[in-house]
């Protein structure tokens, strides 16, 4: 039973964690810096299990563990593995590949249900939910996260409602700490700082992550007995830095964008037509969102945008490519701009130097400009080849949408983004890069596809439905999209797919559309997601 809350402010991440436990449980050891396998991490220690519920390591990662009573079907068996040891093990891993090897569904058998959150690189946390049988992963999770042994769904919901009602962008770190120490809402039985006959909040931890490192303040005991002075304070410096970037608010202006990308069209458009386009593309609503989101670091922008839109994506993956393999990610394009937000938010957590090969128009969104490798879509395609060749020859992880267009419904009512270009395959083979296939399981609104169908029936060549893409992004039809990650494909495997690069690109597209079915069949058959590659 715990409550974790956090907020990004101008001076970094502020995180507060209440640990709720039985009053008969041994008192935890004060936070200390522990070094194992060459990685230093500061954490309090549970003397009974030997693990921890909160760990901050020198790589800038914060791991937080909460028990999940809503998924608990029966009383945990005696002698089960301590979930706190899992946090301790993860915090001392040298890289994400080692952590991924631990967070596999078949390796979590024996652990009671839990929620595990990871904060890194000034972004919103990744969350793993283990219900005792199945592991699910989410990202762009909203604060706070809470658990309770009594009324395990109602009480956390009340705590979330109270916290979000009290916290605003102007809330200070001291006020966050004060909210975490309150017995509200209602009373101490359900309060954020809870106190019952046999269980209560036994400690409060406050973590501040900043550009140089992190500090951890720890208060032992129930908040009613806690003094203003922390019981213990520990600090840690980063071994590798990832300083926050701030681009600030730069409003979108359609006339200026058109004048830069399509000057001839912009010169011929009457003012009334320009105003109509600005309305159709929801320029005012987009600027309202940008003004709010640009207050945070650029690394936080995509996560913040997903939270602003109310989107909570789920990730289904069993293996990720190593950063040193120079991965190239290719993906379908079902919904438009939201696809880019989803994948940047997901991939930059693992690959901070990610570059997205995309329309040069997207550089007008200032917080995204550092991620965009611009391609002049309205110029001759051959003009972009030298720039793309240089990008593939580099070591930066790359993301590309081979279709280059948003999907429509085909005759089988599937979301189909058309023929995939062979360029990503050709350049990946030439540069000997690992290629990983992604698939976003999502769609746009019925109106979007109805207009596309009507346009085709009337033989109208102008893509009228494209004018709705901004509004589709601002009001997503699917709030919980799923992102499937296929097994990384080495150059020799990619070359063996077919006889030509064009055929290889179409094979990748076909496999991507089959990934939801393949993963489900493997999970149903084996009880967990297999990492084998099987063609259909």
Secondary structure, 3 states (H helix, E strand, C coil): CEEEEEEEECCEEEEEEEEEEECCCCCCEEEEEEEECCEEEEEEECCCCCCCCEEEECCCCEEEEEECCCCCCCCCCCCCCCHHHHHHHHHCCCCHHHHHHHCCHHHCCCCCCEEEEEECCCCCCEEEEECCCCEEEEECCCCCEECCCCCCCHHHHHHHHHHHHHCCCCCCHHHHHHHHCCCCCCCCCCCCCCECCCEEEEEEEEEEECCCEEEEEEEECCCCCCCCCCCEEEEEECCCCCCCCCCCCCCCCHHHHHHHHCHHHHHHCCHHHHHHHHHHCCHHHHHHHHHHHCCCCHHHHHHHHHHHHCCCCEEEECCCCCHHHCCEEEECCCCCHHHHHHHHHHHCCCCCCCEEEEEHHHHHCHHHCCCEEEECCCCCHHHHHHHHHHHHHCCCCEEECCCCCCCEECCCCCEECCCCCCHHHHHHHHHCCCEEEEEEECCCCHHHHHHHHHHHHCCCCCCHHHHHHHHHHHCCCCCCCEEEECCCECHHHHHCCCCCHHHHHHHHHHHHHHHHHHHHHHHHHHCCCCCCCCCC
